[in-house]
Structures are given as structure tokens and as C-alpha cells.
Amino acid sequence: MSNNSSPSADNNLHGILLMLAGVFVLAIMDVIAKLLVEADYSPFQILAFRGWIISSCLIGWIAFRGQLRALKTTRSRDHVLRAGIGFCMPYLFFTALGTMPIADAVVIFFMAPVIMTILSIPLLKEIVGTQRWAAIAVGFIGVIIVIQPSGGAFQVGTIYALGACVAYSLLGIMDRWMGETEPPIRLVFYFSLGNAVIGTCALPFVWKPMPMMDVLIILGMAAVAMFAHILITSAYIKAPISVIAPFEYSALIWSTMFGLLIWSDFPARHVWFGAAIIVISGIYMVHREHVNNKNITKEAREI
């Protein structure tokens, strides 16, 4: 009996399922972060605890596997810069979650592929064609519809969410730049360690005593973050970016569901409309990136 499913199709399906699971787990982490910030814990304190937990677990796991050499690097300055940018991303996003509905913050974060494309021009010297510039313009229209800069819906949380989106985009640019010499485990470890160190430096100014239950909640948050990273990384290993990336937008479903169940928040009509425009723009840009990569590969083979 013949098998109708090909290995590539099976891998794509597996990758999609891993991405959907990873995004769902990340949504749970966002819920925990919002609850902690609303309980008046500073994002500095949350990130310090989370960073130490994750970096300690990682170094224990690496040592157990006898791979401590994997952490040795010749790019210390780059890791310090990346750690600083990496800290800004969750700090700004967690701060935004304390002032606005979780789904609204997630929608603004969807702008990351557009911002990353713009930043790749001066930082990576990439060439962006007319079609991708059009997608960028459409994406910005979607963001303007969501944040309503001249209307009552605009709030300080929007600025924090946009700042987090820019920091995330810069982090993605640095990952592409450093990925040639730095393996993922090294990038993840120094990112987590940077969160821990920067957050700890601020603790004397923001410290709030934590009952054991809240400590356990942050411990769970760290475990959720590590699990989500494993799922999403595995998804990108299993299937091409062009197949996997669009399913990141399922975050809007989970954030809307959690926002409705826990805070009775539901995105306004203009948020859904803007989100649809941003998602279409992002998916198209991923598609164009896939087409460009195929053309580059084809040209390389012909040389």
C-alpha cells in the first residue's frame, strides 16, 4: 500500500503544530506577566527572577551534557549589546501589558516583520524591492488604524508596545548578523543572563517583597518561556520559515480569548480591522522573502 504523504509534507505539518503550540504557550506567559505587573511588581524584578532561573537551568543542562565549551565566545561586546536590546523588548512589552488589553499589545507587536525589513536596509545592506515597500506602507496603515494616534484609544501603553516591537526587530537583525558564528544555545543563554544582570541592577530601586506563591508563579513563567522557545525553535527546524511564520499570528486568537476570560477585554472593531491589514502585510513579506531566497539559491546553483 502506498503512502500518499511525503516527508516534506509531514515535516511541514509537524512544524505548524509545533508553532501553534509554541505561540499558545507564549500567550500563557504574557498572561502571567500581565497579572504580575498588575500586582504592582516592576518588570525589572520580574525579568531579574526569570533571567536567573532560565540562565541557571540552561547552564545546568549544558554542564550535564558536558558542553560548557559551547558558551565560549569571541564576541563578548556583541552579546552585551544584544543583551541590552533584548532586555528592552520584554521590559517594554510587560510595561505595555500593565496599561492596555493584552490583545491590543499583541496586534501592535505584529508589526515586527515590517520594522525588521526596514531596519535590514541600513544595518544589513539588504535591498528591498517595490513590492515589499508597498507591503511596508500597508502594514503602517494597519498600525495607524489600531493605535488611532488622534483618537481616544491612543495611550502610553501603545508607545511601550511599539518600543518593544522595535527592540524585537533589532534583536532579530542581530540574530541574523551573529548567527554565522554564534549557535542558538549561546544566544539564548547570554540573552537570559543579560536579562538577569540588568534586572538585578535595578532591584534596589524597585524591589517589592514577594510571597512564596508569587515566587512560584515567576518560576512557572520561566518554565513556560523555556518551553515556548523550544517549541518555536523546533518548528523552524522542521519546516521552512515561509510555511511556519504565518501561524505566529494565531497569538491574536489566544490573547483575545485570555483577555476576554480573565479581564473581560475584547478588541474593538478598528483593532480587528487594523490587525487584518497588518497580518496580510506580514504574510506577504514572508512570502516575498521566501521567493527572494529561492531566486538567490537558484542563481548560486547556476554559477
C-alpha positions in Angstrom: 0.0 0.0 0.0 1.4 3.4 -1.0 1.7 6.3 1.4 0.3 9.5 0.0 2.1 11.8 2.4 5.6 12.9 1.5 8.3 13.5 4.2 8.3 17.3 3.4 4.5 17.5 3.9 4.8 15.6 7.2 7.6 17.9 8.3 5.6 21.0 7.4 2.6 19.7 9.3 4.8 18.9 12.3 6.3 22.3 12.2 3.0 24.1 12.0 1.7 22.1 15.0 4.9 23.0 17.0 4.5 26.7 16.1 0.8 26.7 17.1 1.8 25.1 20.4 4.7 27.5 21.0 2.5 30.6 20.3 -0.1 29.3 22.7 2.5 28.8 25.4 3.8 32.3 24.8 0.3 33.6 25.3 0.2 32.0 28.7 3.5 33.7 29.6 2.0 37.0 28.5 -1.0 36.4 30.8 1.3 35.7 33.7 3.4 38.8 33.0 0.3 41.0 32.9 -1.0 39.6 36.2 2.3 40.2 37.9 2.6 43.8 36.5 -0.9 44.5 37.6 0.1 43.2 41.1 2.5 46.1 41.1 5.7 44.2 40.5 8.2 46.1 38.4 9.2 44.4 35.1 12.8 44.8 36.3 12.0 42.5 39.2 10.1 40.0 37.1 12.9 39.8 34.4 15.6 39.5 37.1 13.9 36.5 38.6 13.0 35.0 35.2 16.5 35.6 33.8 18.3 33.9 36.7 16.0 30.9 36.6 16.4 30.4 32.9 20.1 31.0 32.7 20.7 28.7 35.7 18.7 25.9 34.2 20.5 26.4 30.8 24.0 26.3 32.3 23.0 23.2 34.4 21.7 21.4 31.3 24.8 22.4 29.3 27.1 21.2 32.0 25.2 18.0 32.4 25.8 17.3 28.6 29.4 18.2 29.0 29.1 21.1 26.5 30.3 24.1 28.6 32.7 25.0 25.8 29.6 25.9 23.7 29.3 29.1 25.8 32.8 30.3 24.9 32.6 33.3 22.6 34.9 35.8 20.9 32.0 38.3 20.5 31.5 39.5 24.1 30.8 43.1 23.1 28.1 42.0 20.6 26.5 39.8 23.3 26.5 42.8 25.7 24.8 44.9 23.0 22.3 42.2 22.2 21.6 41.7 25.9 20.8 45.4 26.3 18.4 45.3 23.3 17.0 42.0 24.4 16.2 43.4 27.9 14.3 46.4 26.4 12.0 44.1 24.4 10.3 42.2 27.3 10.6 45.2 29.7 8.7 47.5 27.3 6.2 44.7 26.4 5.5 43.8 30.0 5.1 47.5 30.8 2.6 47.8 28.0 0.6 44.8 29.3 0.1 46.7 32.6 -1.7 49.6 30.8 -3.6 48.1 27.9 -5.5 44.9 26.8 -3.3 42.0 26.0 -4.7 41.5 22.5 -4.1 45.2 21.6 -0.5 44.9 22.6 -0.1 41.7 20.6 -1.6 43.3 17.5 1.0 46.1 17.6 3.7 43.6 18.1 2.7 42.0 14.8 4.4 45.0 13.1 7.8 43.4 13.8 8.3 41.8 10.3 7.7 45.2 8.7 10.1 47.1 11.0 12.7 44.3 10.7 12.6 44.7 6.9 13.1 48.5 7.2 16.0 48.0 9.6 17.7 45.4 7.4 18.3 48.1 4.8 20.8 50.3 6.7 22.0 47.6 9.1 22.3 44.5 6.8 22.6 46.4 3.5 19.7 44.4 2.1 17.8 45.6 -1.0 14.0 46.0 -0.6 12.0 46.0 -3.8 8.9 47.9 -4.7 6.5 45.1 -3.7 7.9 44.9 -0.2 7.9 48.7 0.2 4.2 48.6 -0.7 3.7 45.9 1.9 5.5 48.1 4.5 3.2 51.0 3.7 0.1 48.8 4.0 1.4 47.5 7.4 1.9 51.0 8.7 -1.7 51.9 7.7 -2.8 48.9 9.7 -0.9 50.1 12.8 -2.3 53.6 12.5 -5.8 52.1 12.4 -5.1 50.1 15.5 -3.5 52.8 17.7 -5.6 55.7 16.5 -3.0 58.4 17.2 -5.6 61.2 17.1 -8.3 59.4 18.9 -9.2 58.4 22.5 -7.8 54.8 22.1 -4.2 56.1 21.9 -2.5 55.6 25.2 1.0 55.4 26.7 0.9 51.6 26.6 0.9 52.0 22.8 4.3 53.7 22.9 5.7 50.9 25.1 4.3 48.2 22.7 5.8 50.0 19.7 9.1 50.3 21.5 9.0 46.6 22.3 8.3 45.8 18.7 11.3 47.9 17.5 13.6 46.2 20.1 12.4 42.8 19.0 13.1 43.7 15.4 16.6 44.8 16.3 17.1 41.5 18.2 16.1 39.7 15.0 18.6 41.7 13.0 21.3 40.9 15.5 20.4 37.2 15.4 20.9 37.1 11.6 24.2 39.0 12.0 25.6 36.9 14.8 24.1 33.6 13.7 27.1 32.9 11.4 29.4 32.3 14.4 27.1 32.0 17.4 24.9 28.9 17.9 21.3 29.2 19.2 22.2 27.9 22.7 24.8 30.6 23.2 22.4 33.3 22.0 19.7 32.1 24.3 22.0 31.8 27.3 23.6 35.3 27.1 20.1 36.8 26.4 18.8 35.3 29.6 21.9 36.2 31.6 21.7 39.7 30.3 18.0 39.9 31.5 19.1 38.7 34.9 22.0 41.0 35.3 20.2 44.2 34.1 17.1 43.4 36.1 19.2 42.7 39.3 21.0 46.1 39.0 17.6 47.8 39.3 16.3 45.7 42.2 17.4 48.1 45.0 15.2 50.8 43.5 12.1 48.7 42.6 12.1 45.7 45.0 8.8 44.6 46.3 8.7 41.7 48.8 7.3 38.6 47.2 5.2 35.9 48.9 6.2 32.3 48.1 3.2 31.9 45.8 4.4 34.8 43.6 7.9 33.3 43.5 6.4 30.0 42.3 4.4 31.9 39.7 7.6 33.5 38.3 9.2 30.1 38.4 6.4 28.8 36.3 6.7 31.8 34.0 10.4 30.9 33.4 9.5 27.3 32.7 6.8 28.4 30.2 9.2 30.7 28.4 11.8 28.0 28.0 9.2 25.5 26.8 7.9 28.1 24.3 11.3 28.7 23.0 12.0 25.0 22.5 8.7 24.6 20.6 9.2 27.6 18.3 12.8 26.7 17.6 11.9 23.1 16.8 9.1 24.4 14.4 11.6 26.5 12.4 13.9 23.4 12.2 11.2 21.2 11.0 9.7 23.4 8.3 10.6 26.5 6.1 10.0 30.0 7.5 7.5 30.7 4.7 5.4 27.8 6.0 5.7 28.4 9.7 5.8 32.2 10.2 2.2 33.0 9.3 1.0 30.8 12.1 2.6 33.1 14.6 -0.4 35.3 14.1 -2.5 32.7 16.0 -1.3 34.7 19.0 -4.2 37.1 18.4 -6.7 34.2 19.0 -5.2 33.2 22.3 -4.6 36.7 23.6 -8.2 37.6 22.7 -9.5 34.5 24.4 -7.5 35.1 27.6 -8.2 38.8 27.6 -12.0 38.0 27.4 -11.9 35.3 30.1 -9.7 37.0 32.6 -10.2 40.7 32.1 -13.4 40.9 30.1 -11.5 42.7 27.4 -12.4 42.3 23.7 -10.7 44.1 20.9 -12.7 46.9 19.3 -13.8 46.7 15.7 -11.0 49.0 14.5 -8.4 46.8 16.2 -9.6 43.7 14.3 -9.6 45.7 11.0 -6.1 47.0 11.6 -4.9 43.6 12.7 -6.2 42.0 9.4 -4.2 44.6 7.4 -1.0 44.0 9.5 -1.3 40.2 9.2 -1.9 40.3 5.4 1.1 42.6 5.1 3.3 40.4 7.2 2.4 37.2 5.4 3.1 38.8 2.1 6.5 40.0 3.3 7.3 36.5 4.4 6.2 35.2 1.0 8.5 37.7 -0.8 11.4 36.8 1.4 10.8 33.1 0.5 10.7 34.0 -3.2 13.9 36.1 -3.0 15.7 33.3 -1.2 14.7 30.8 -3.8 15.9 33.1 -6.6 19.3 33.6 -4.8 19.7 29.9 -4.4 18.8 29.2 -8.0 21.4 31.8 -9.2 24.0 30.3 -6.9 23.5 26.9 -8.4 23.8 28.2 -11.9 27.1 29.9 -11.3 
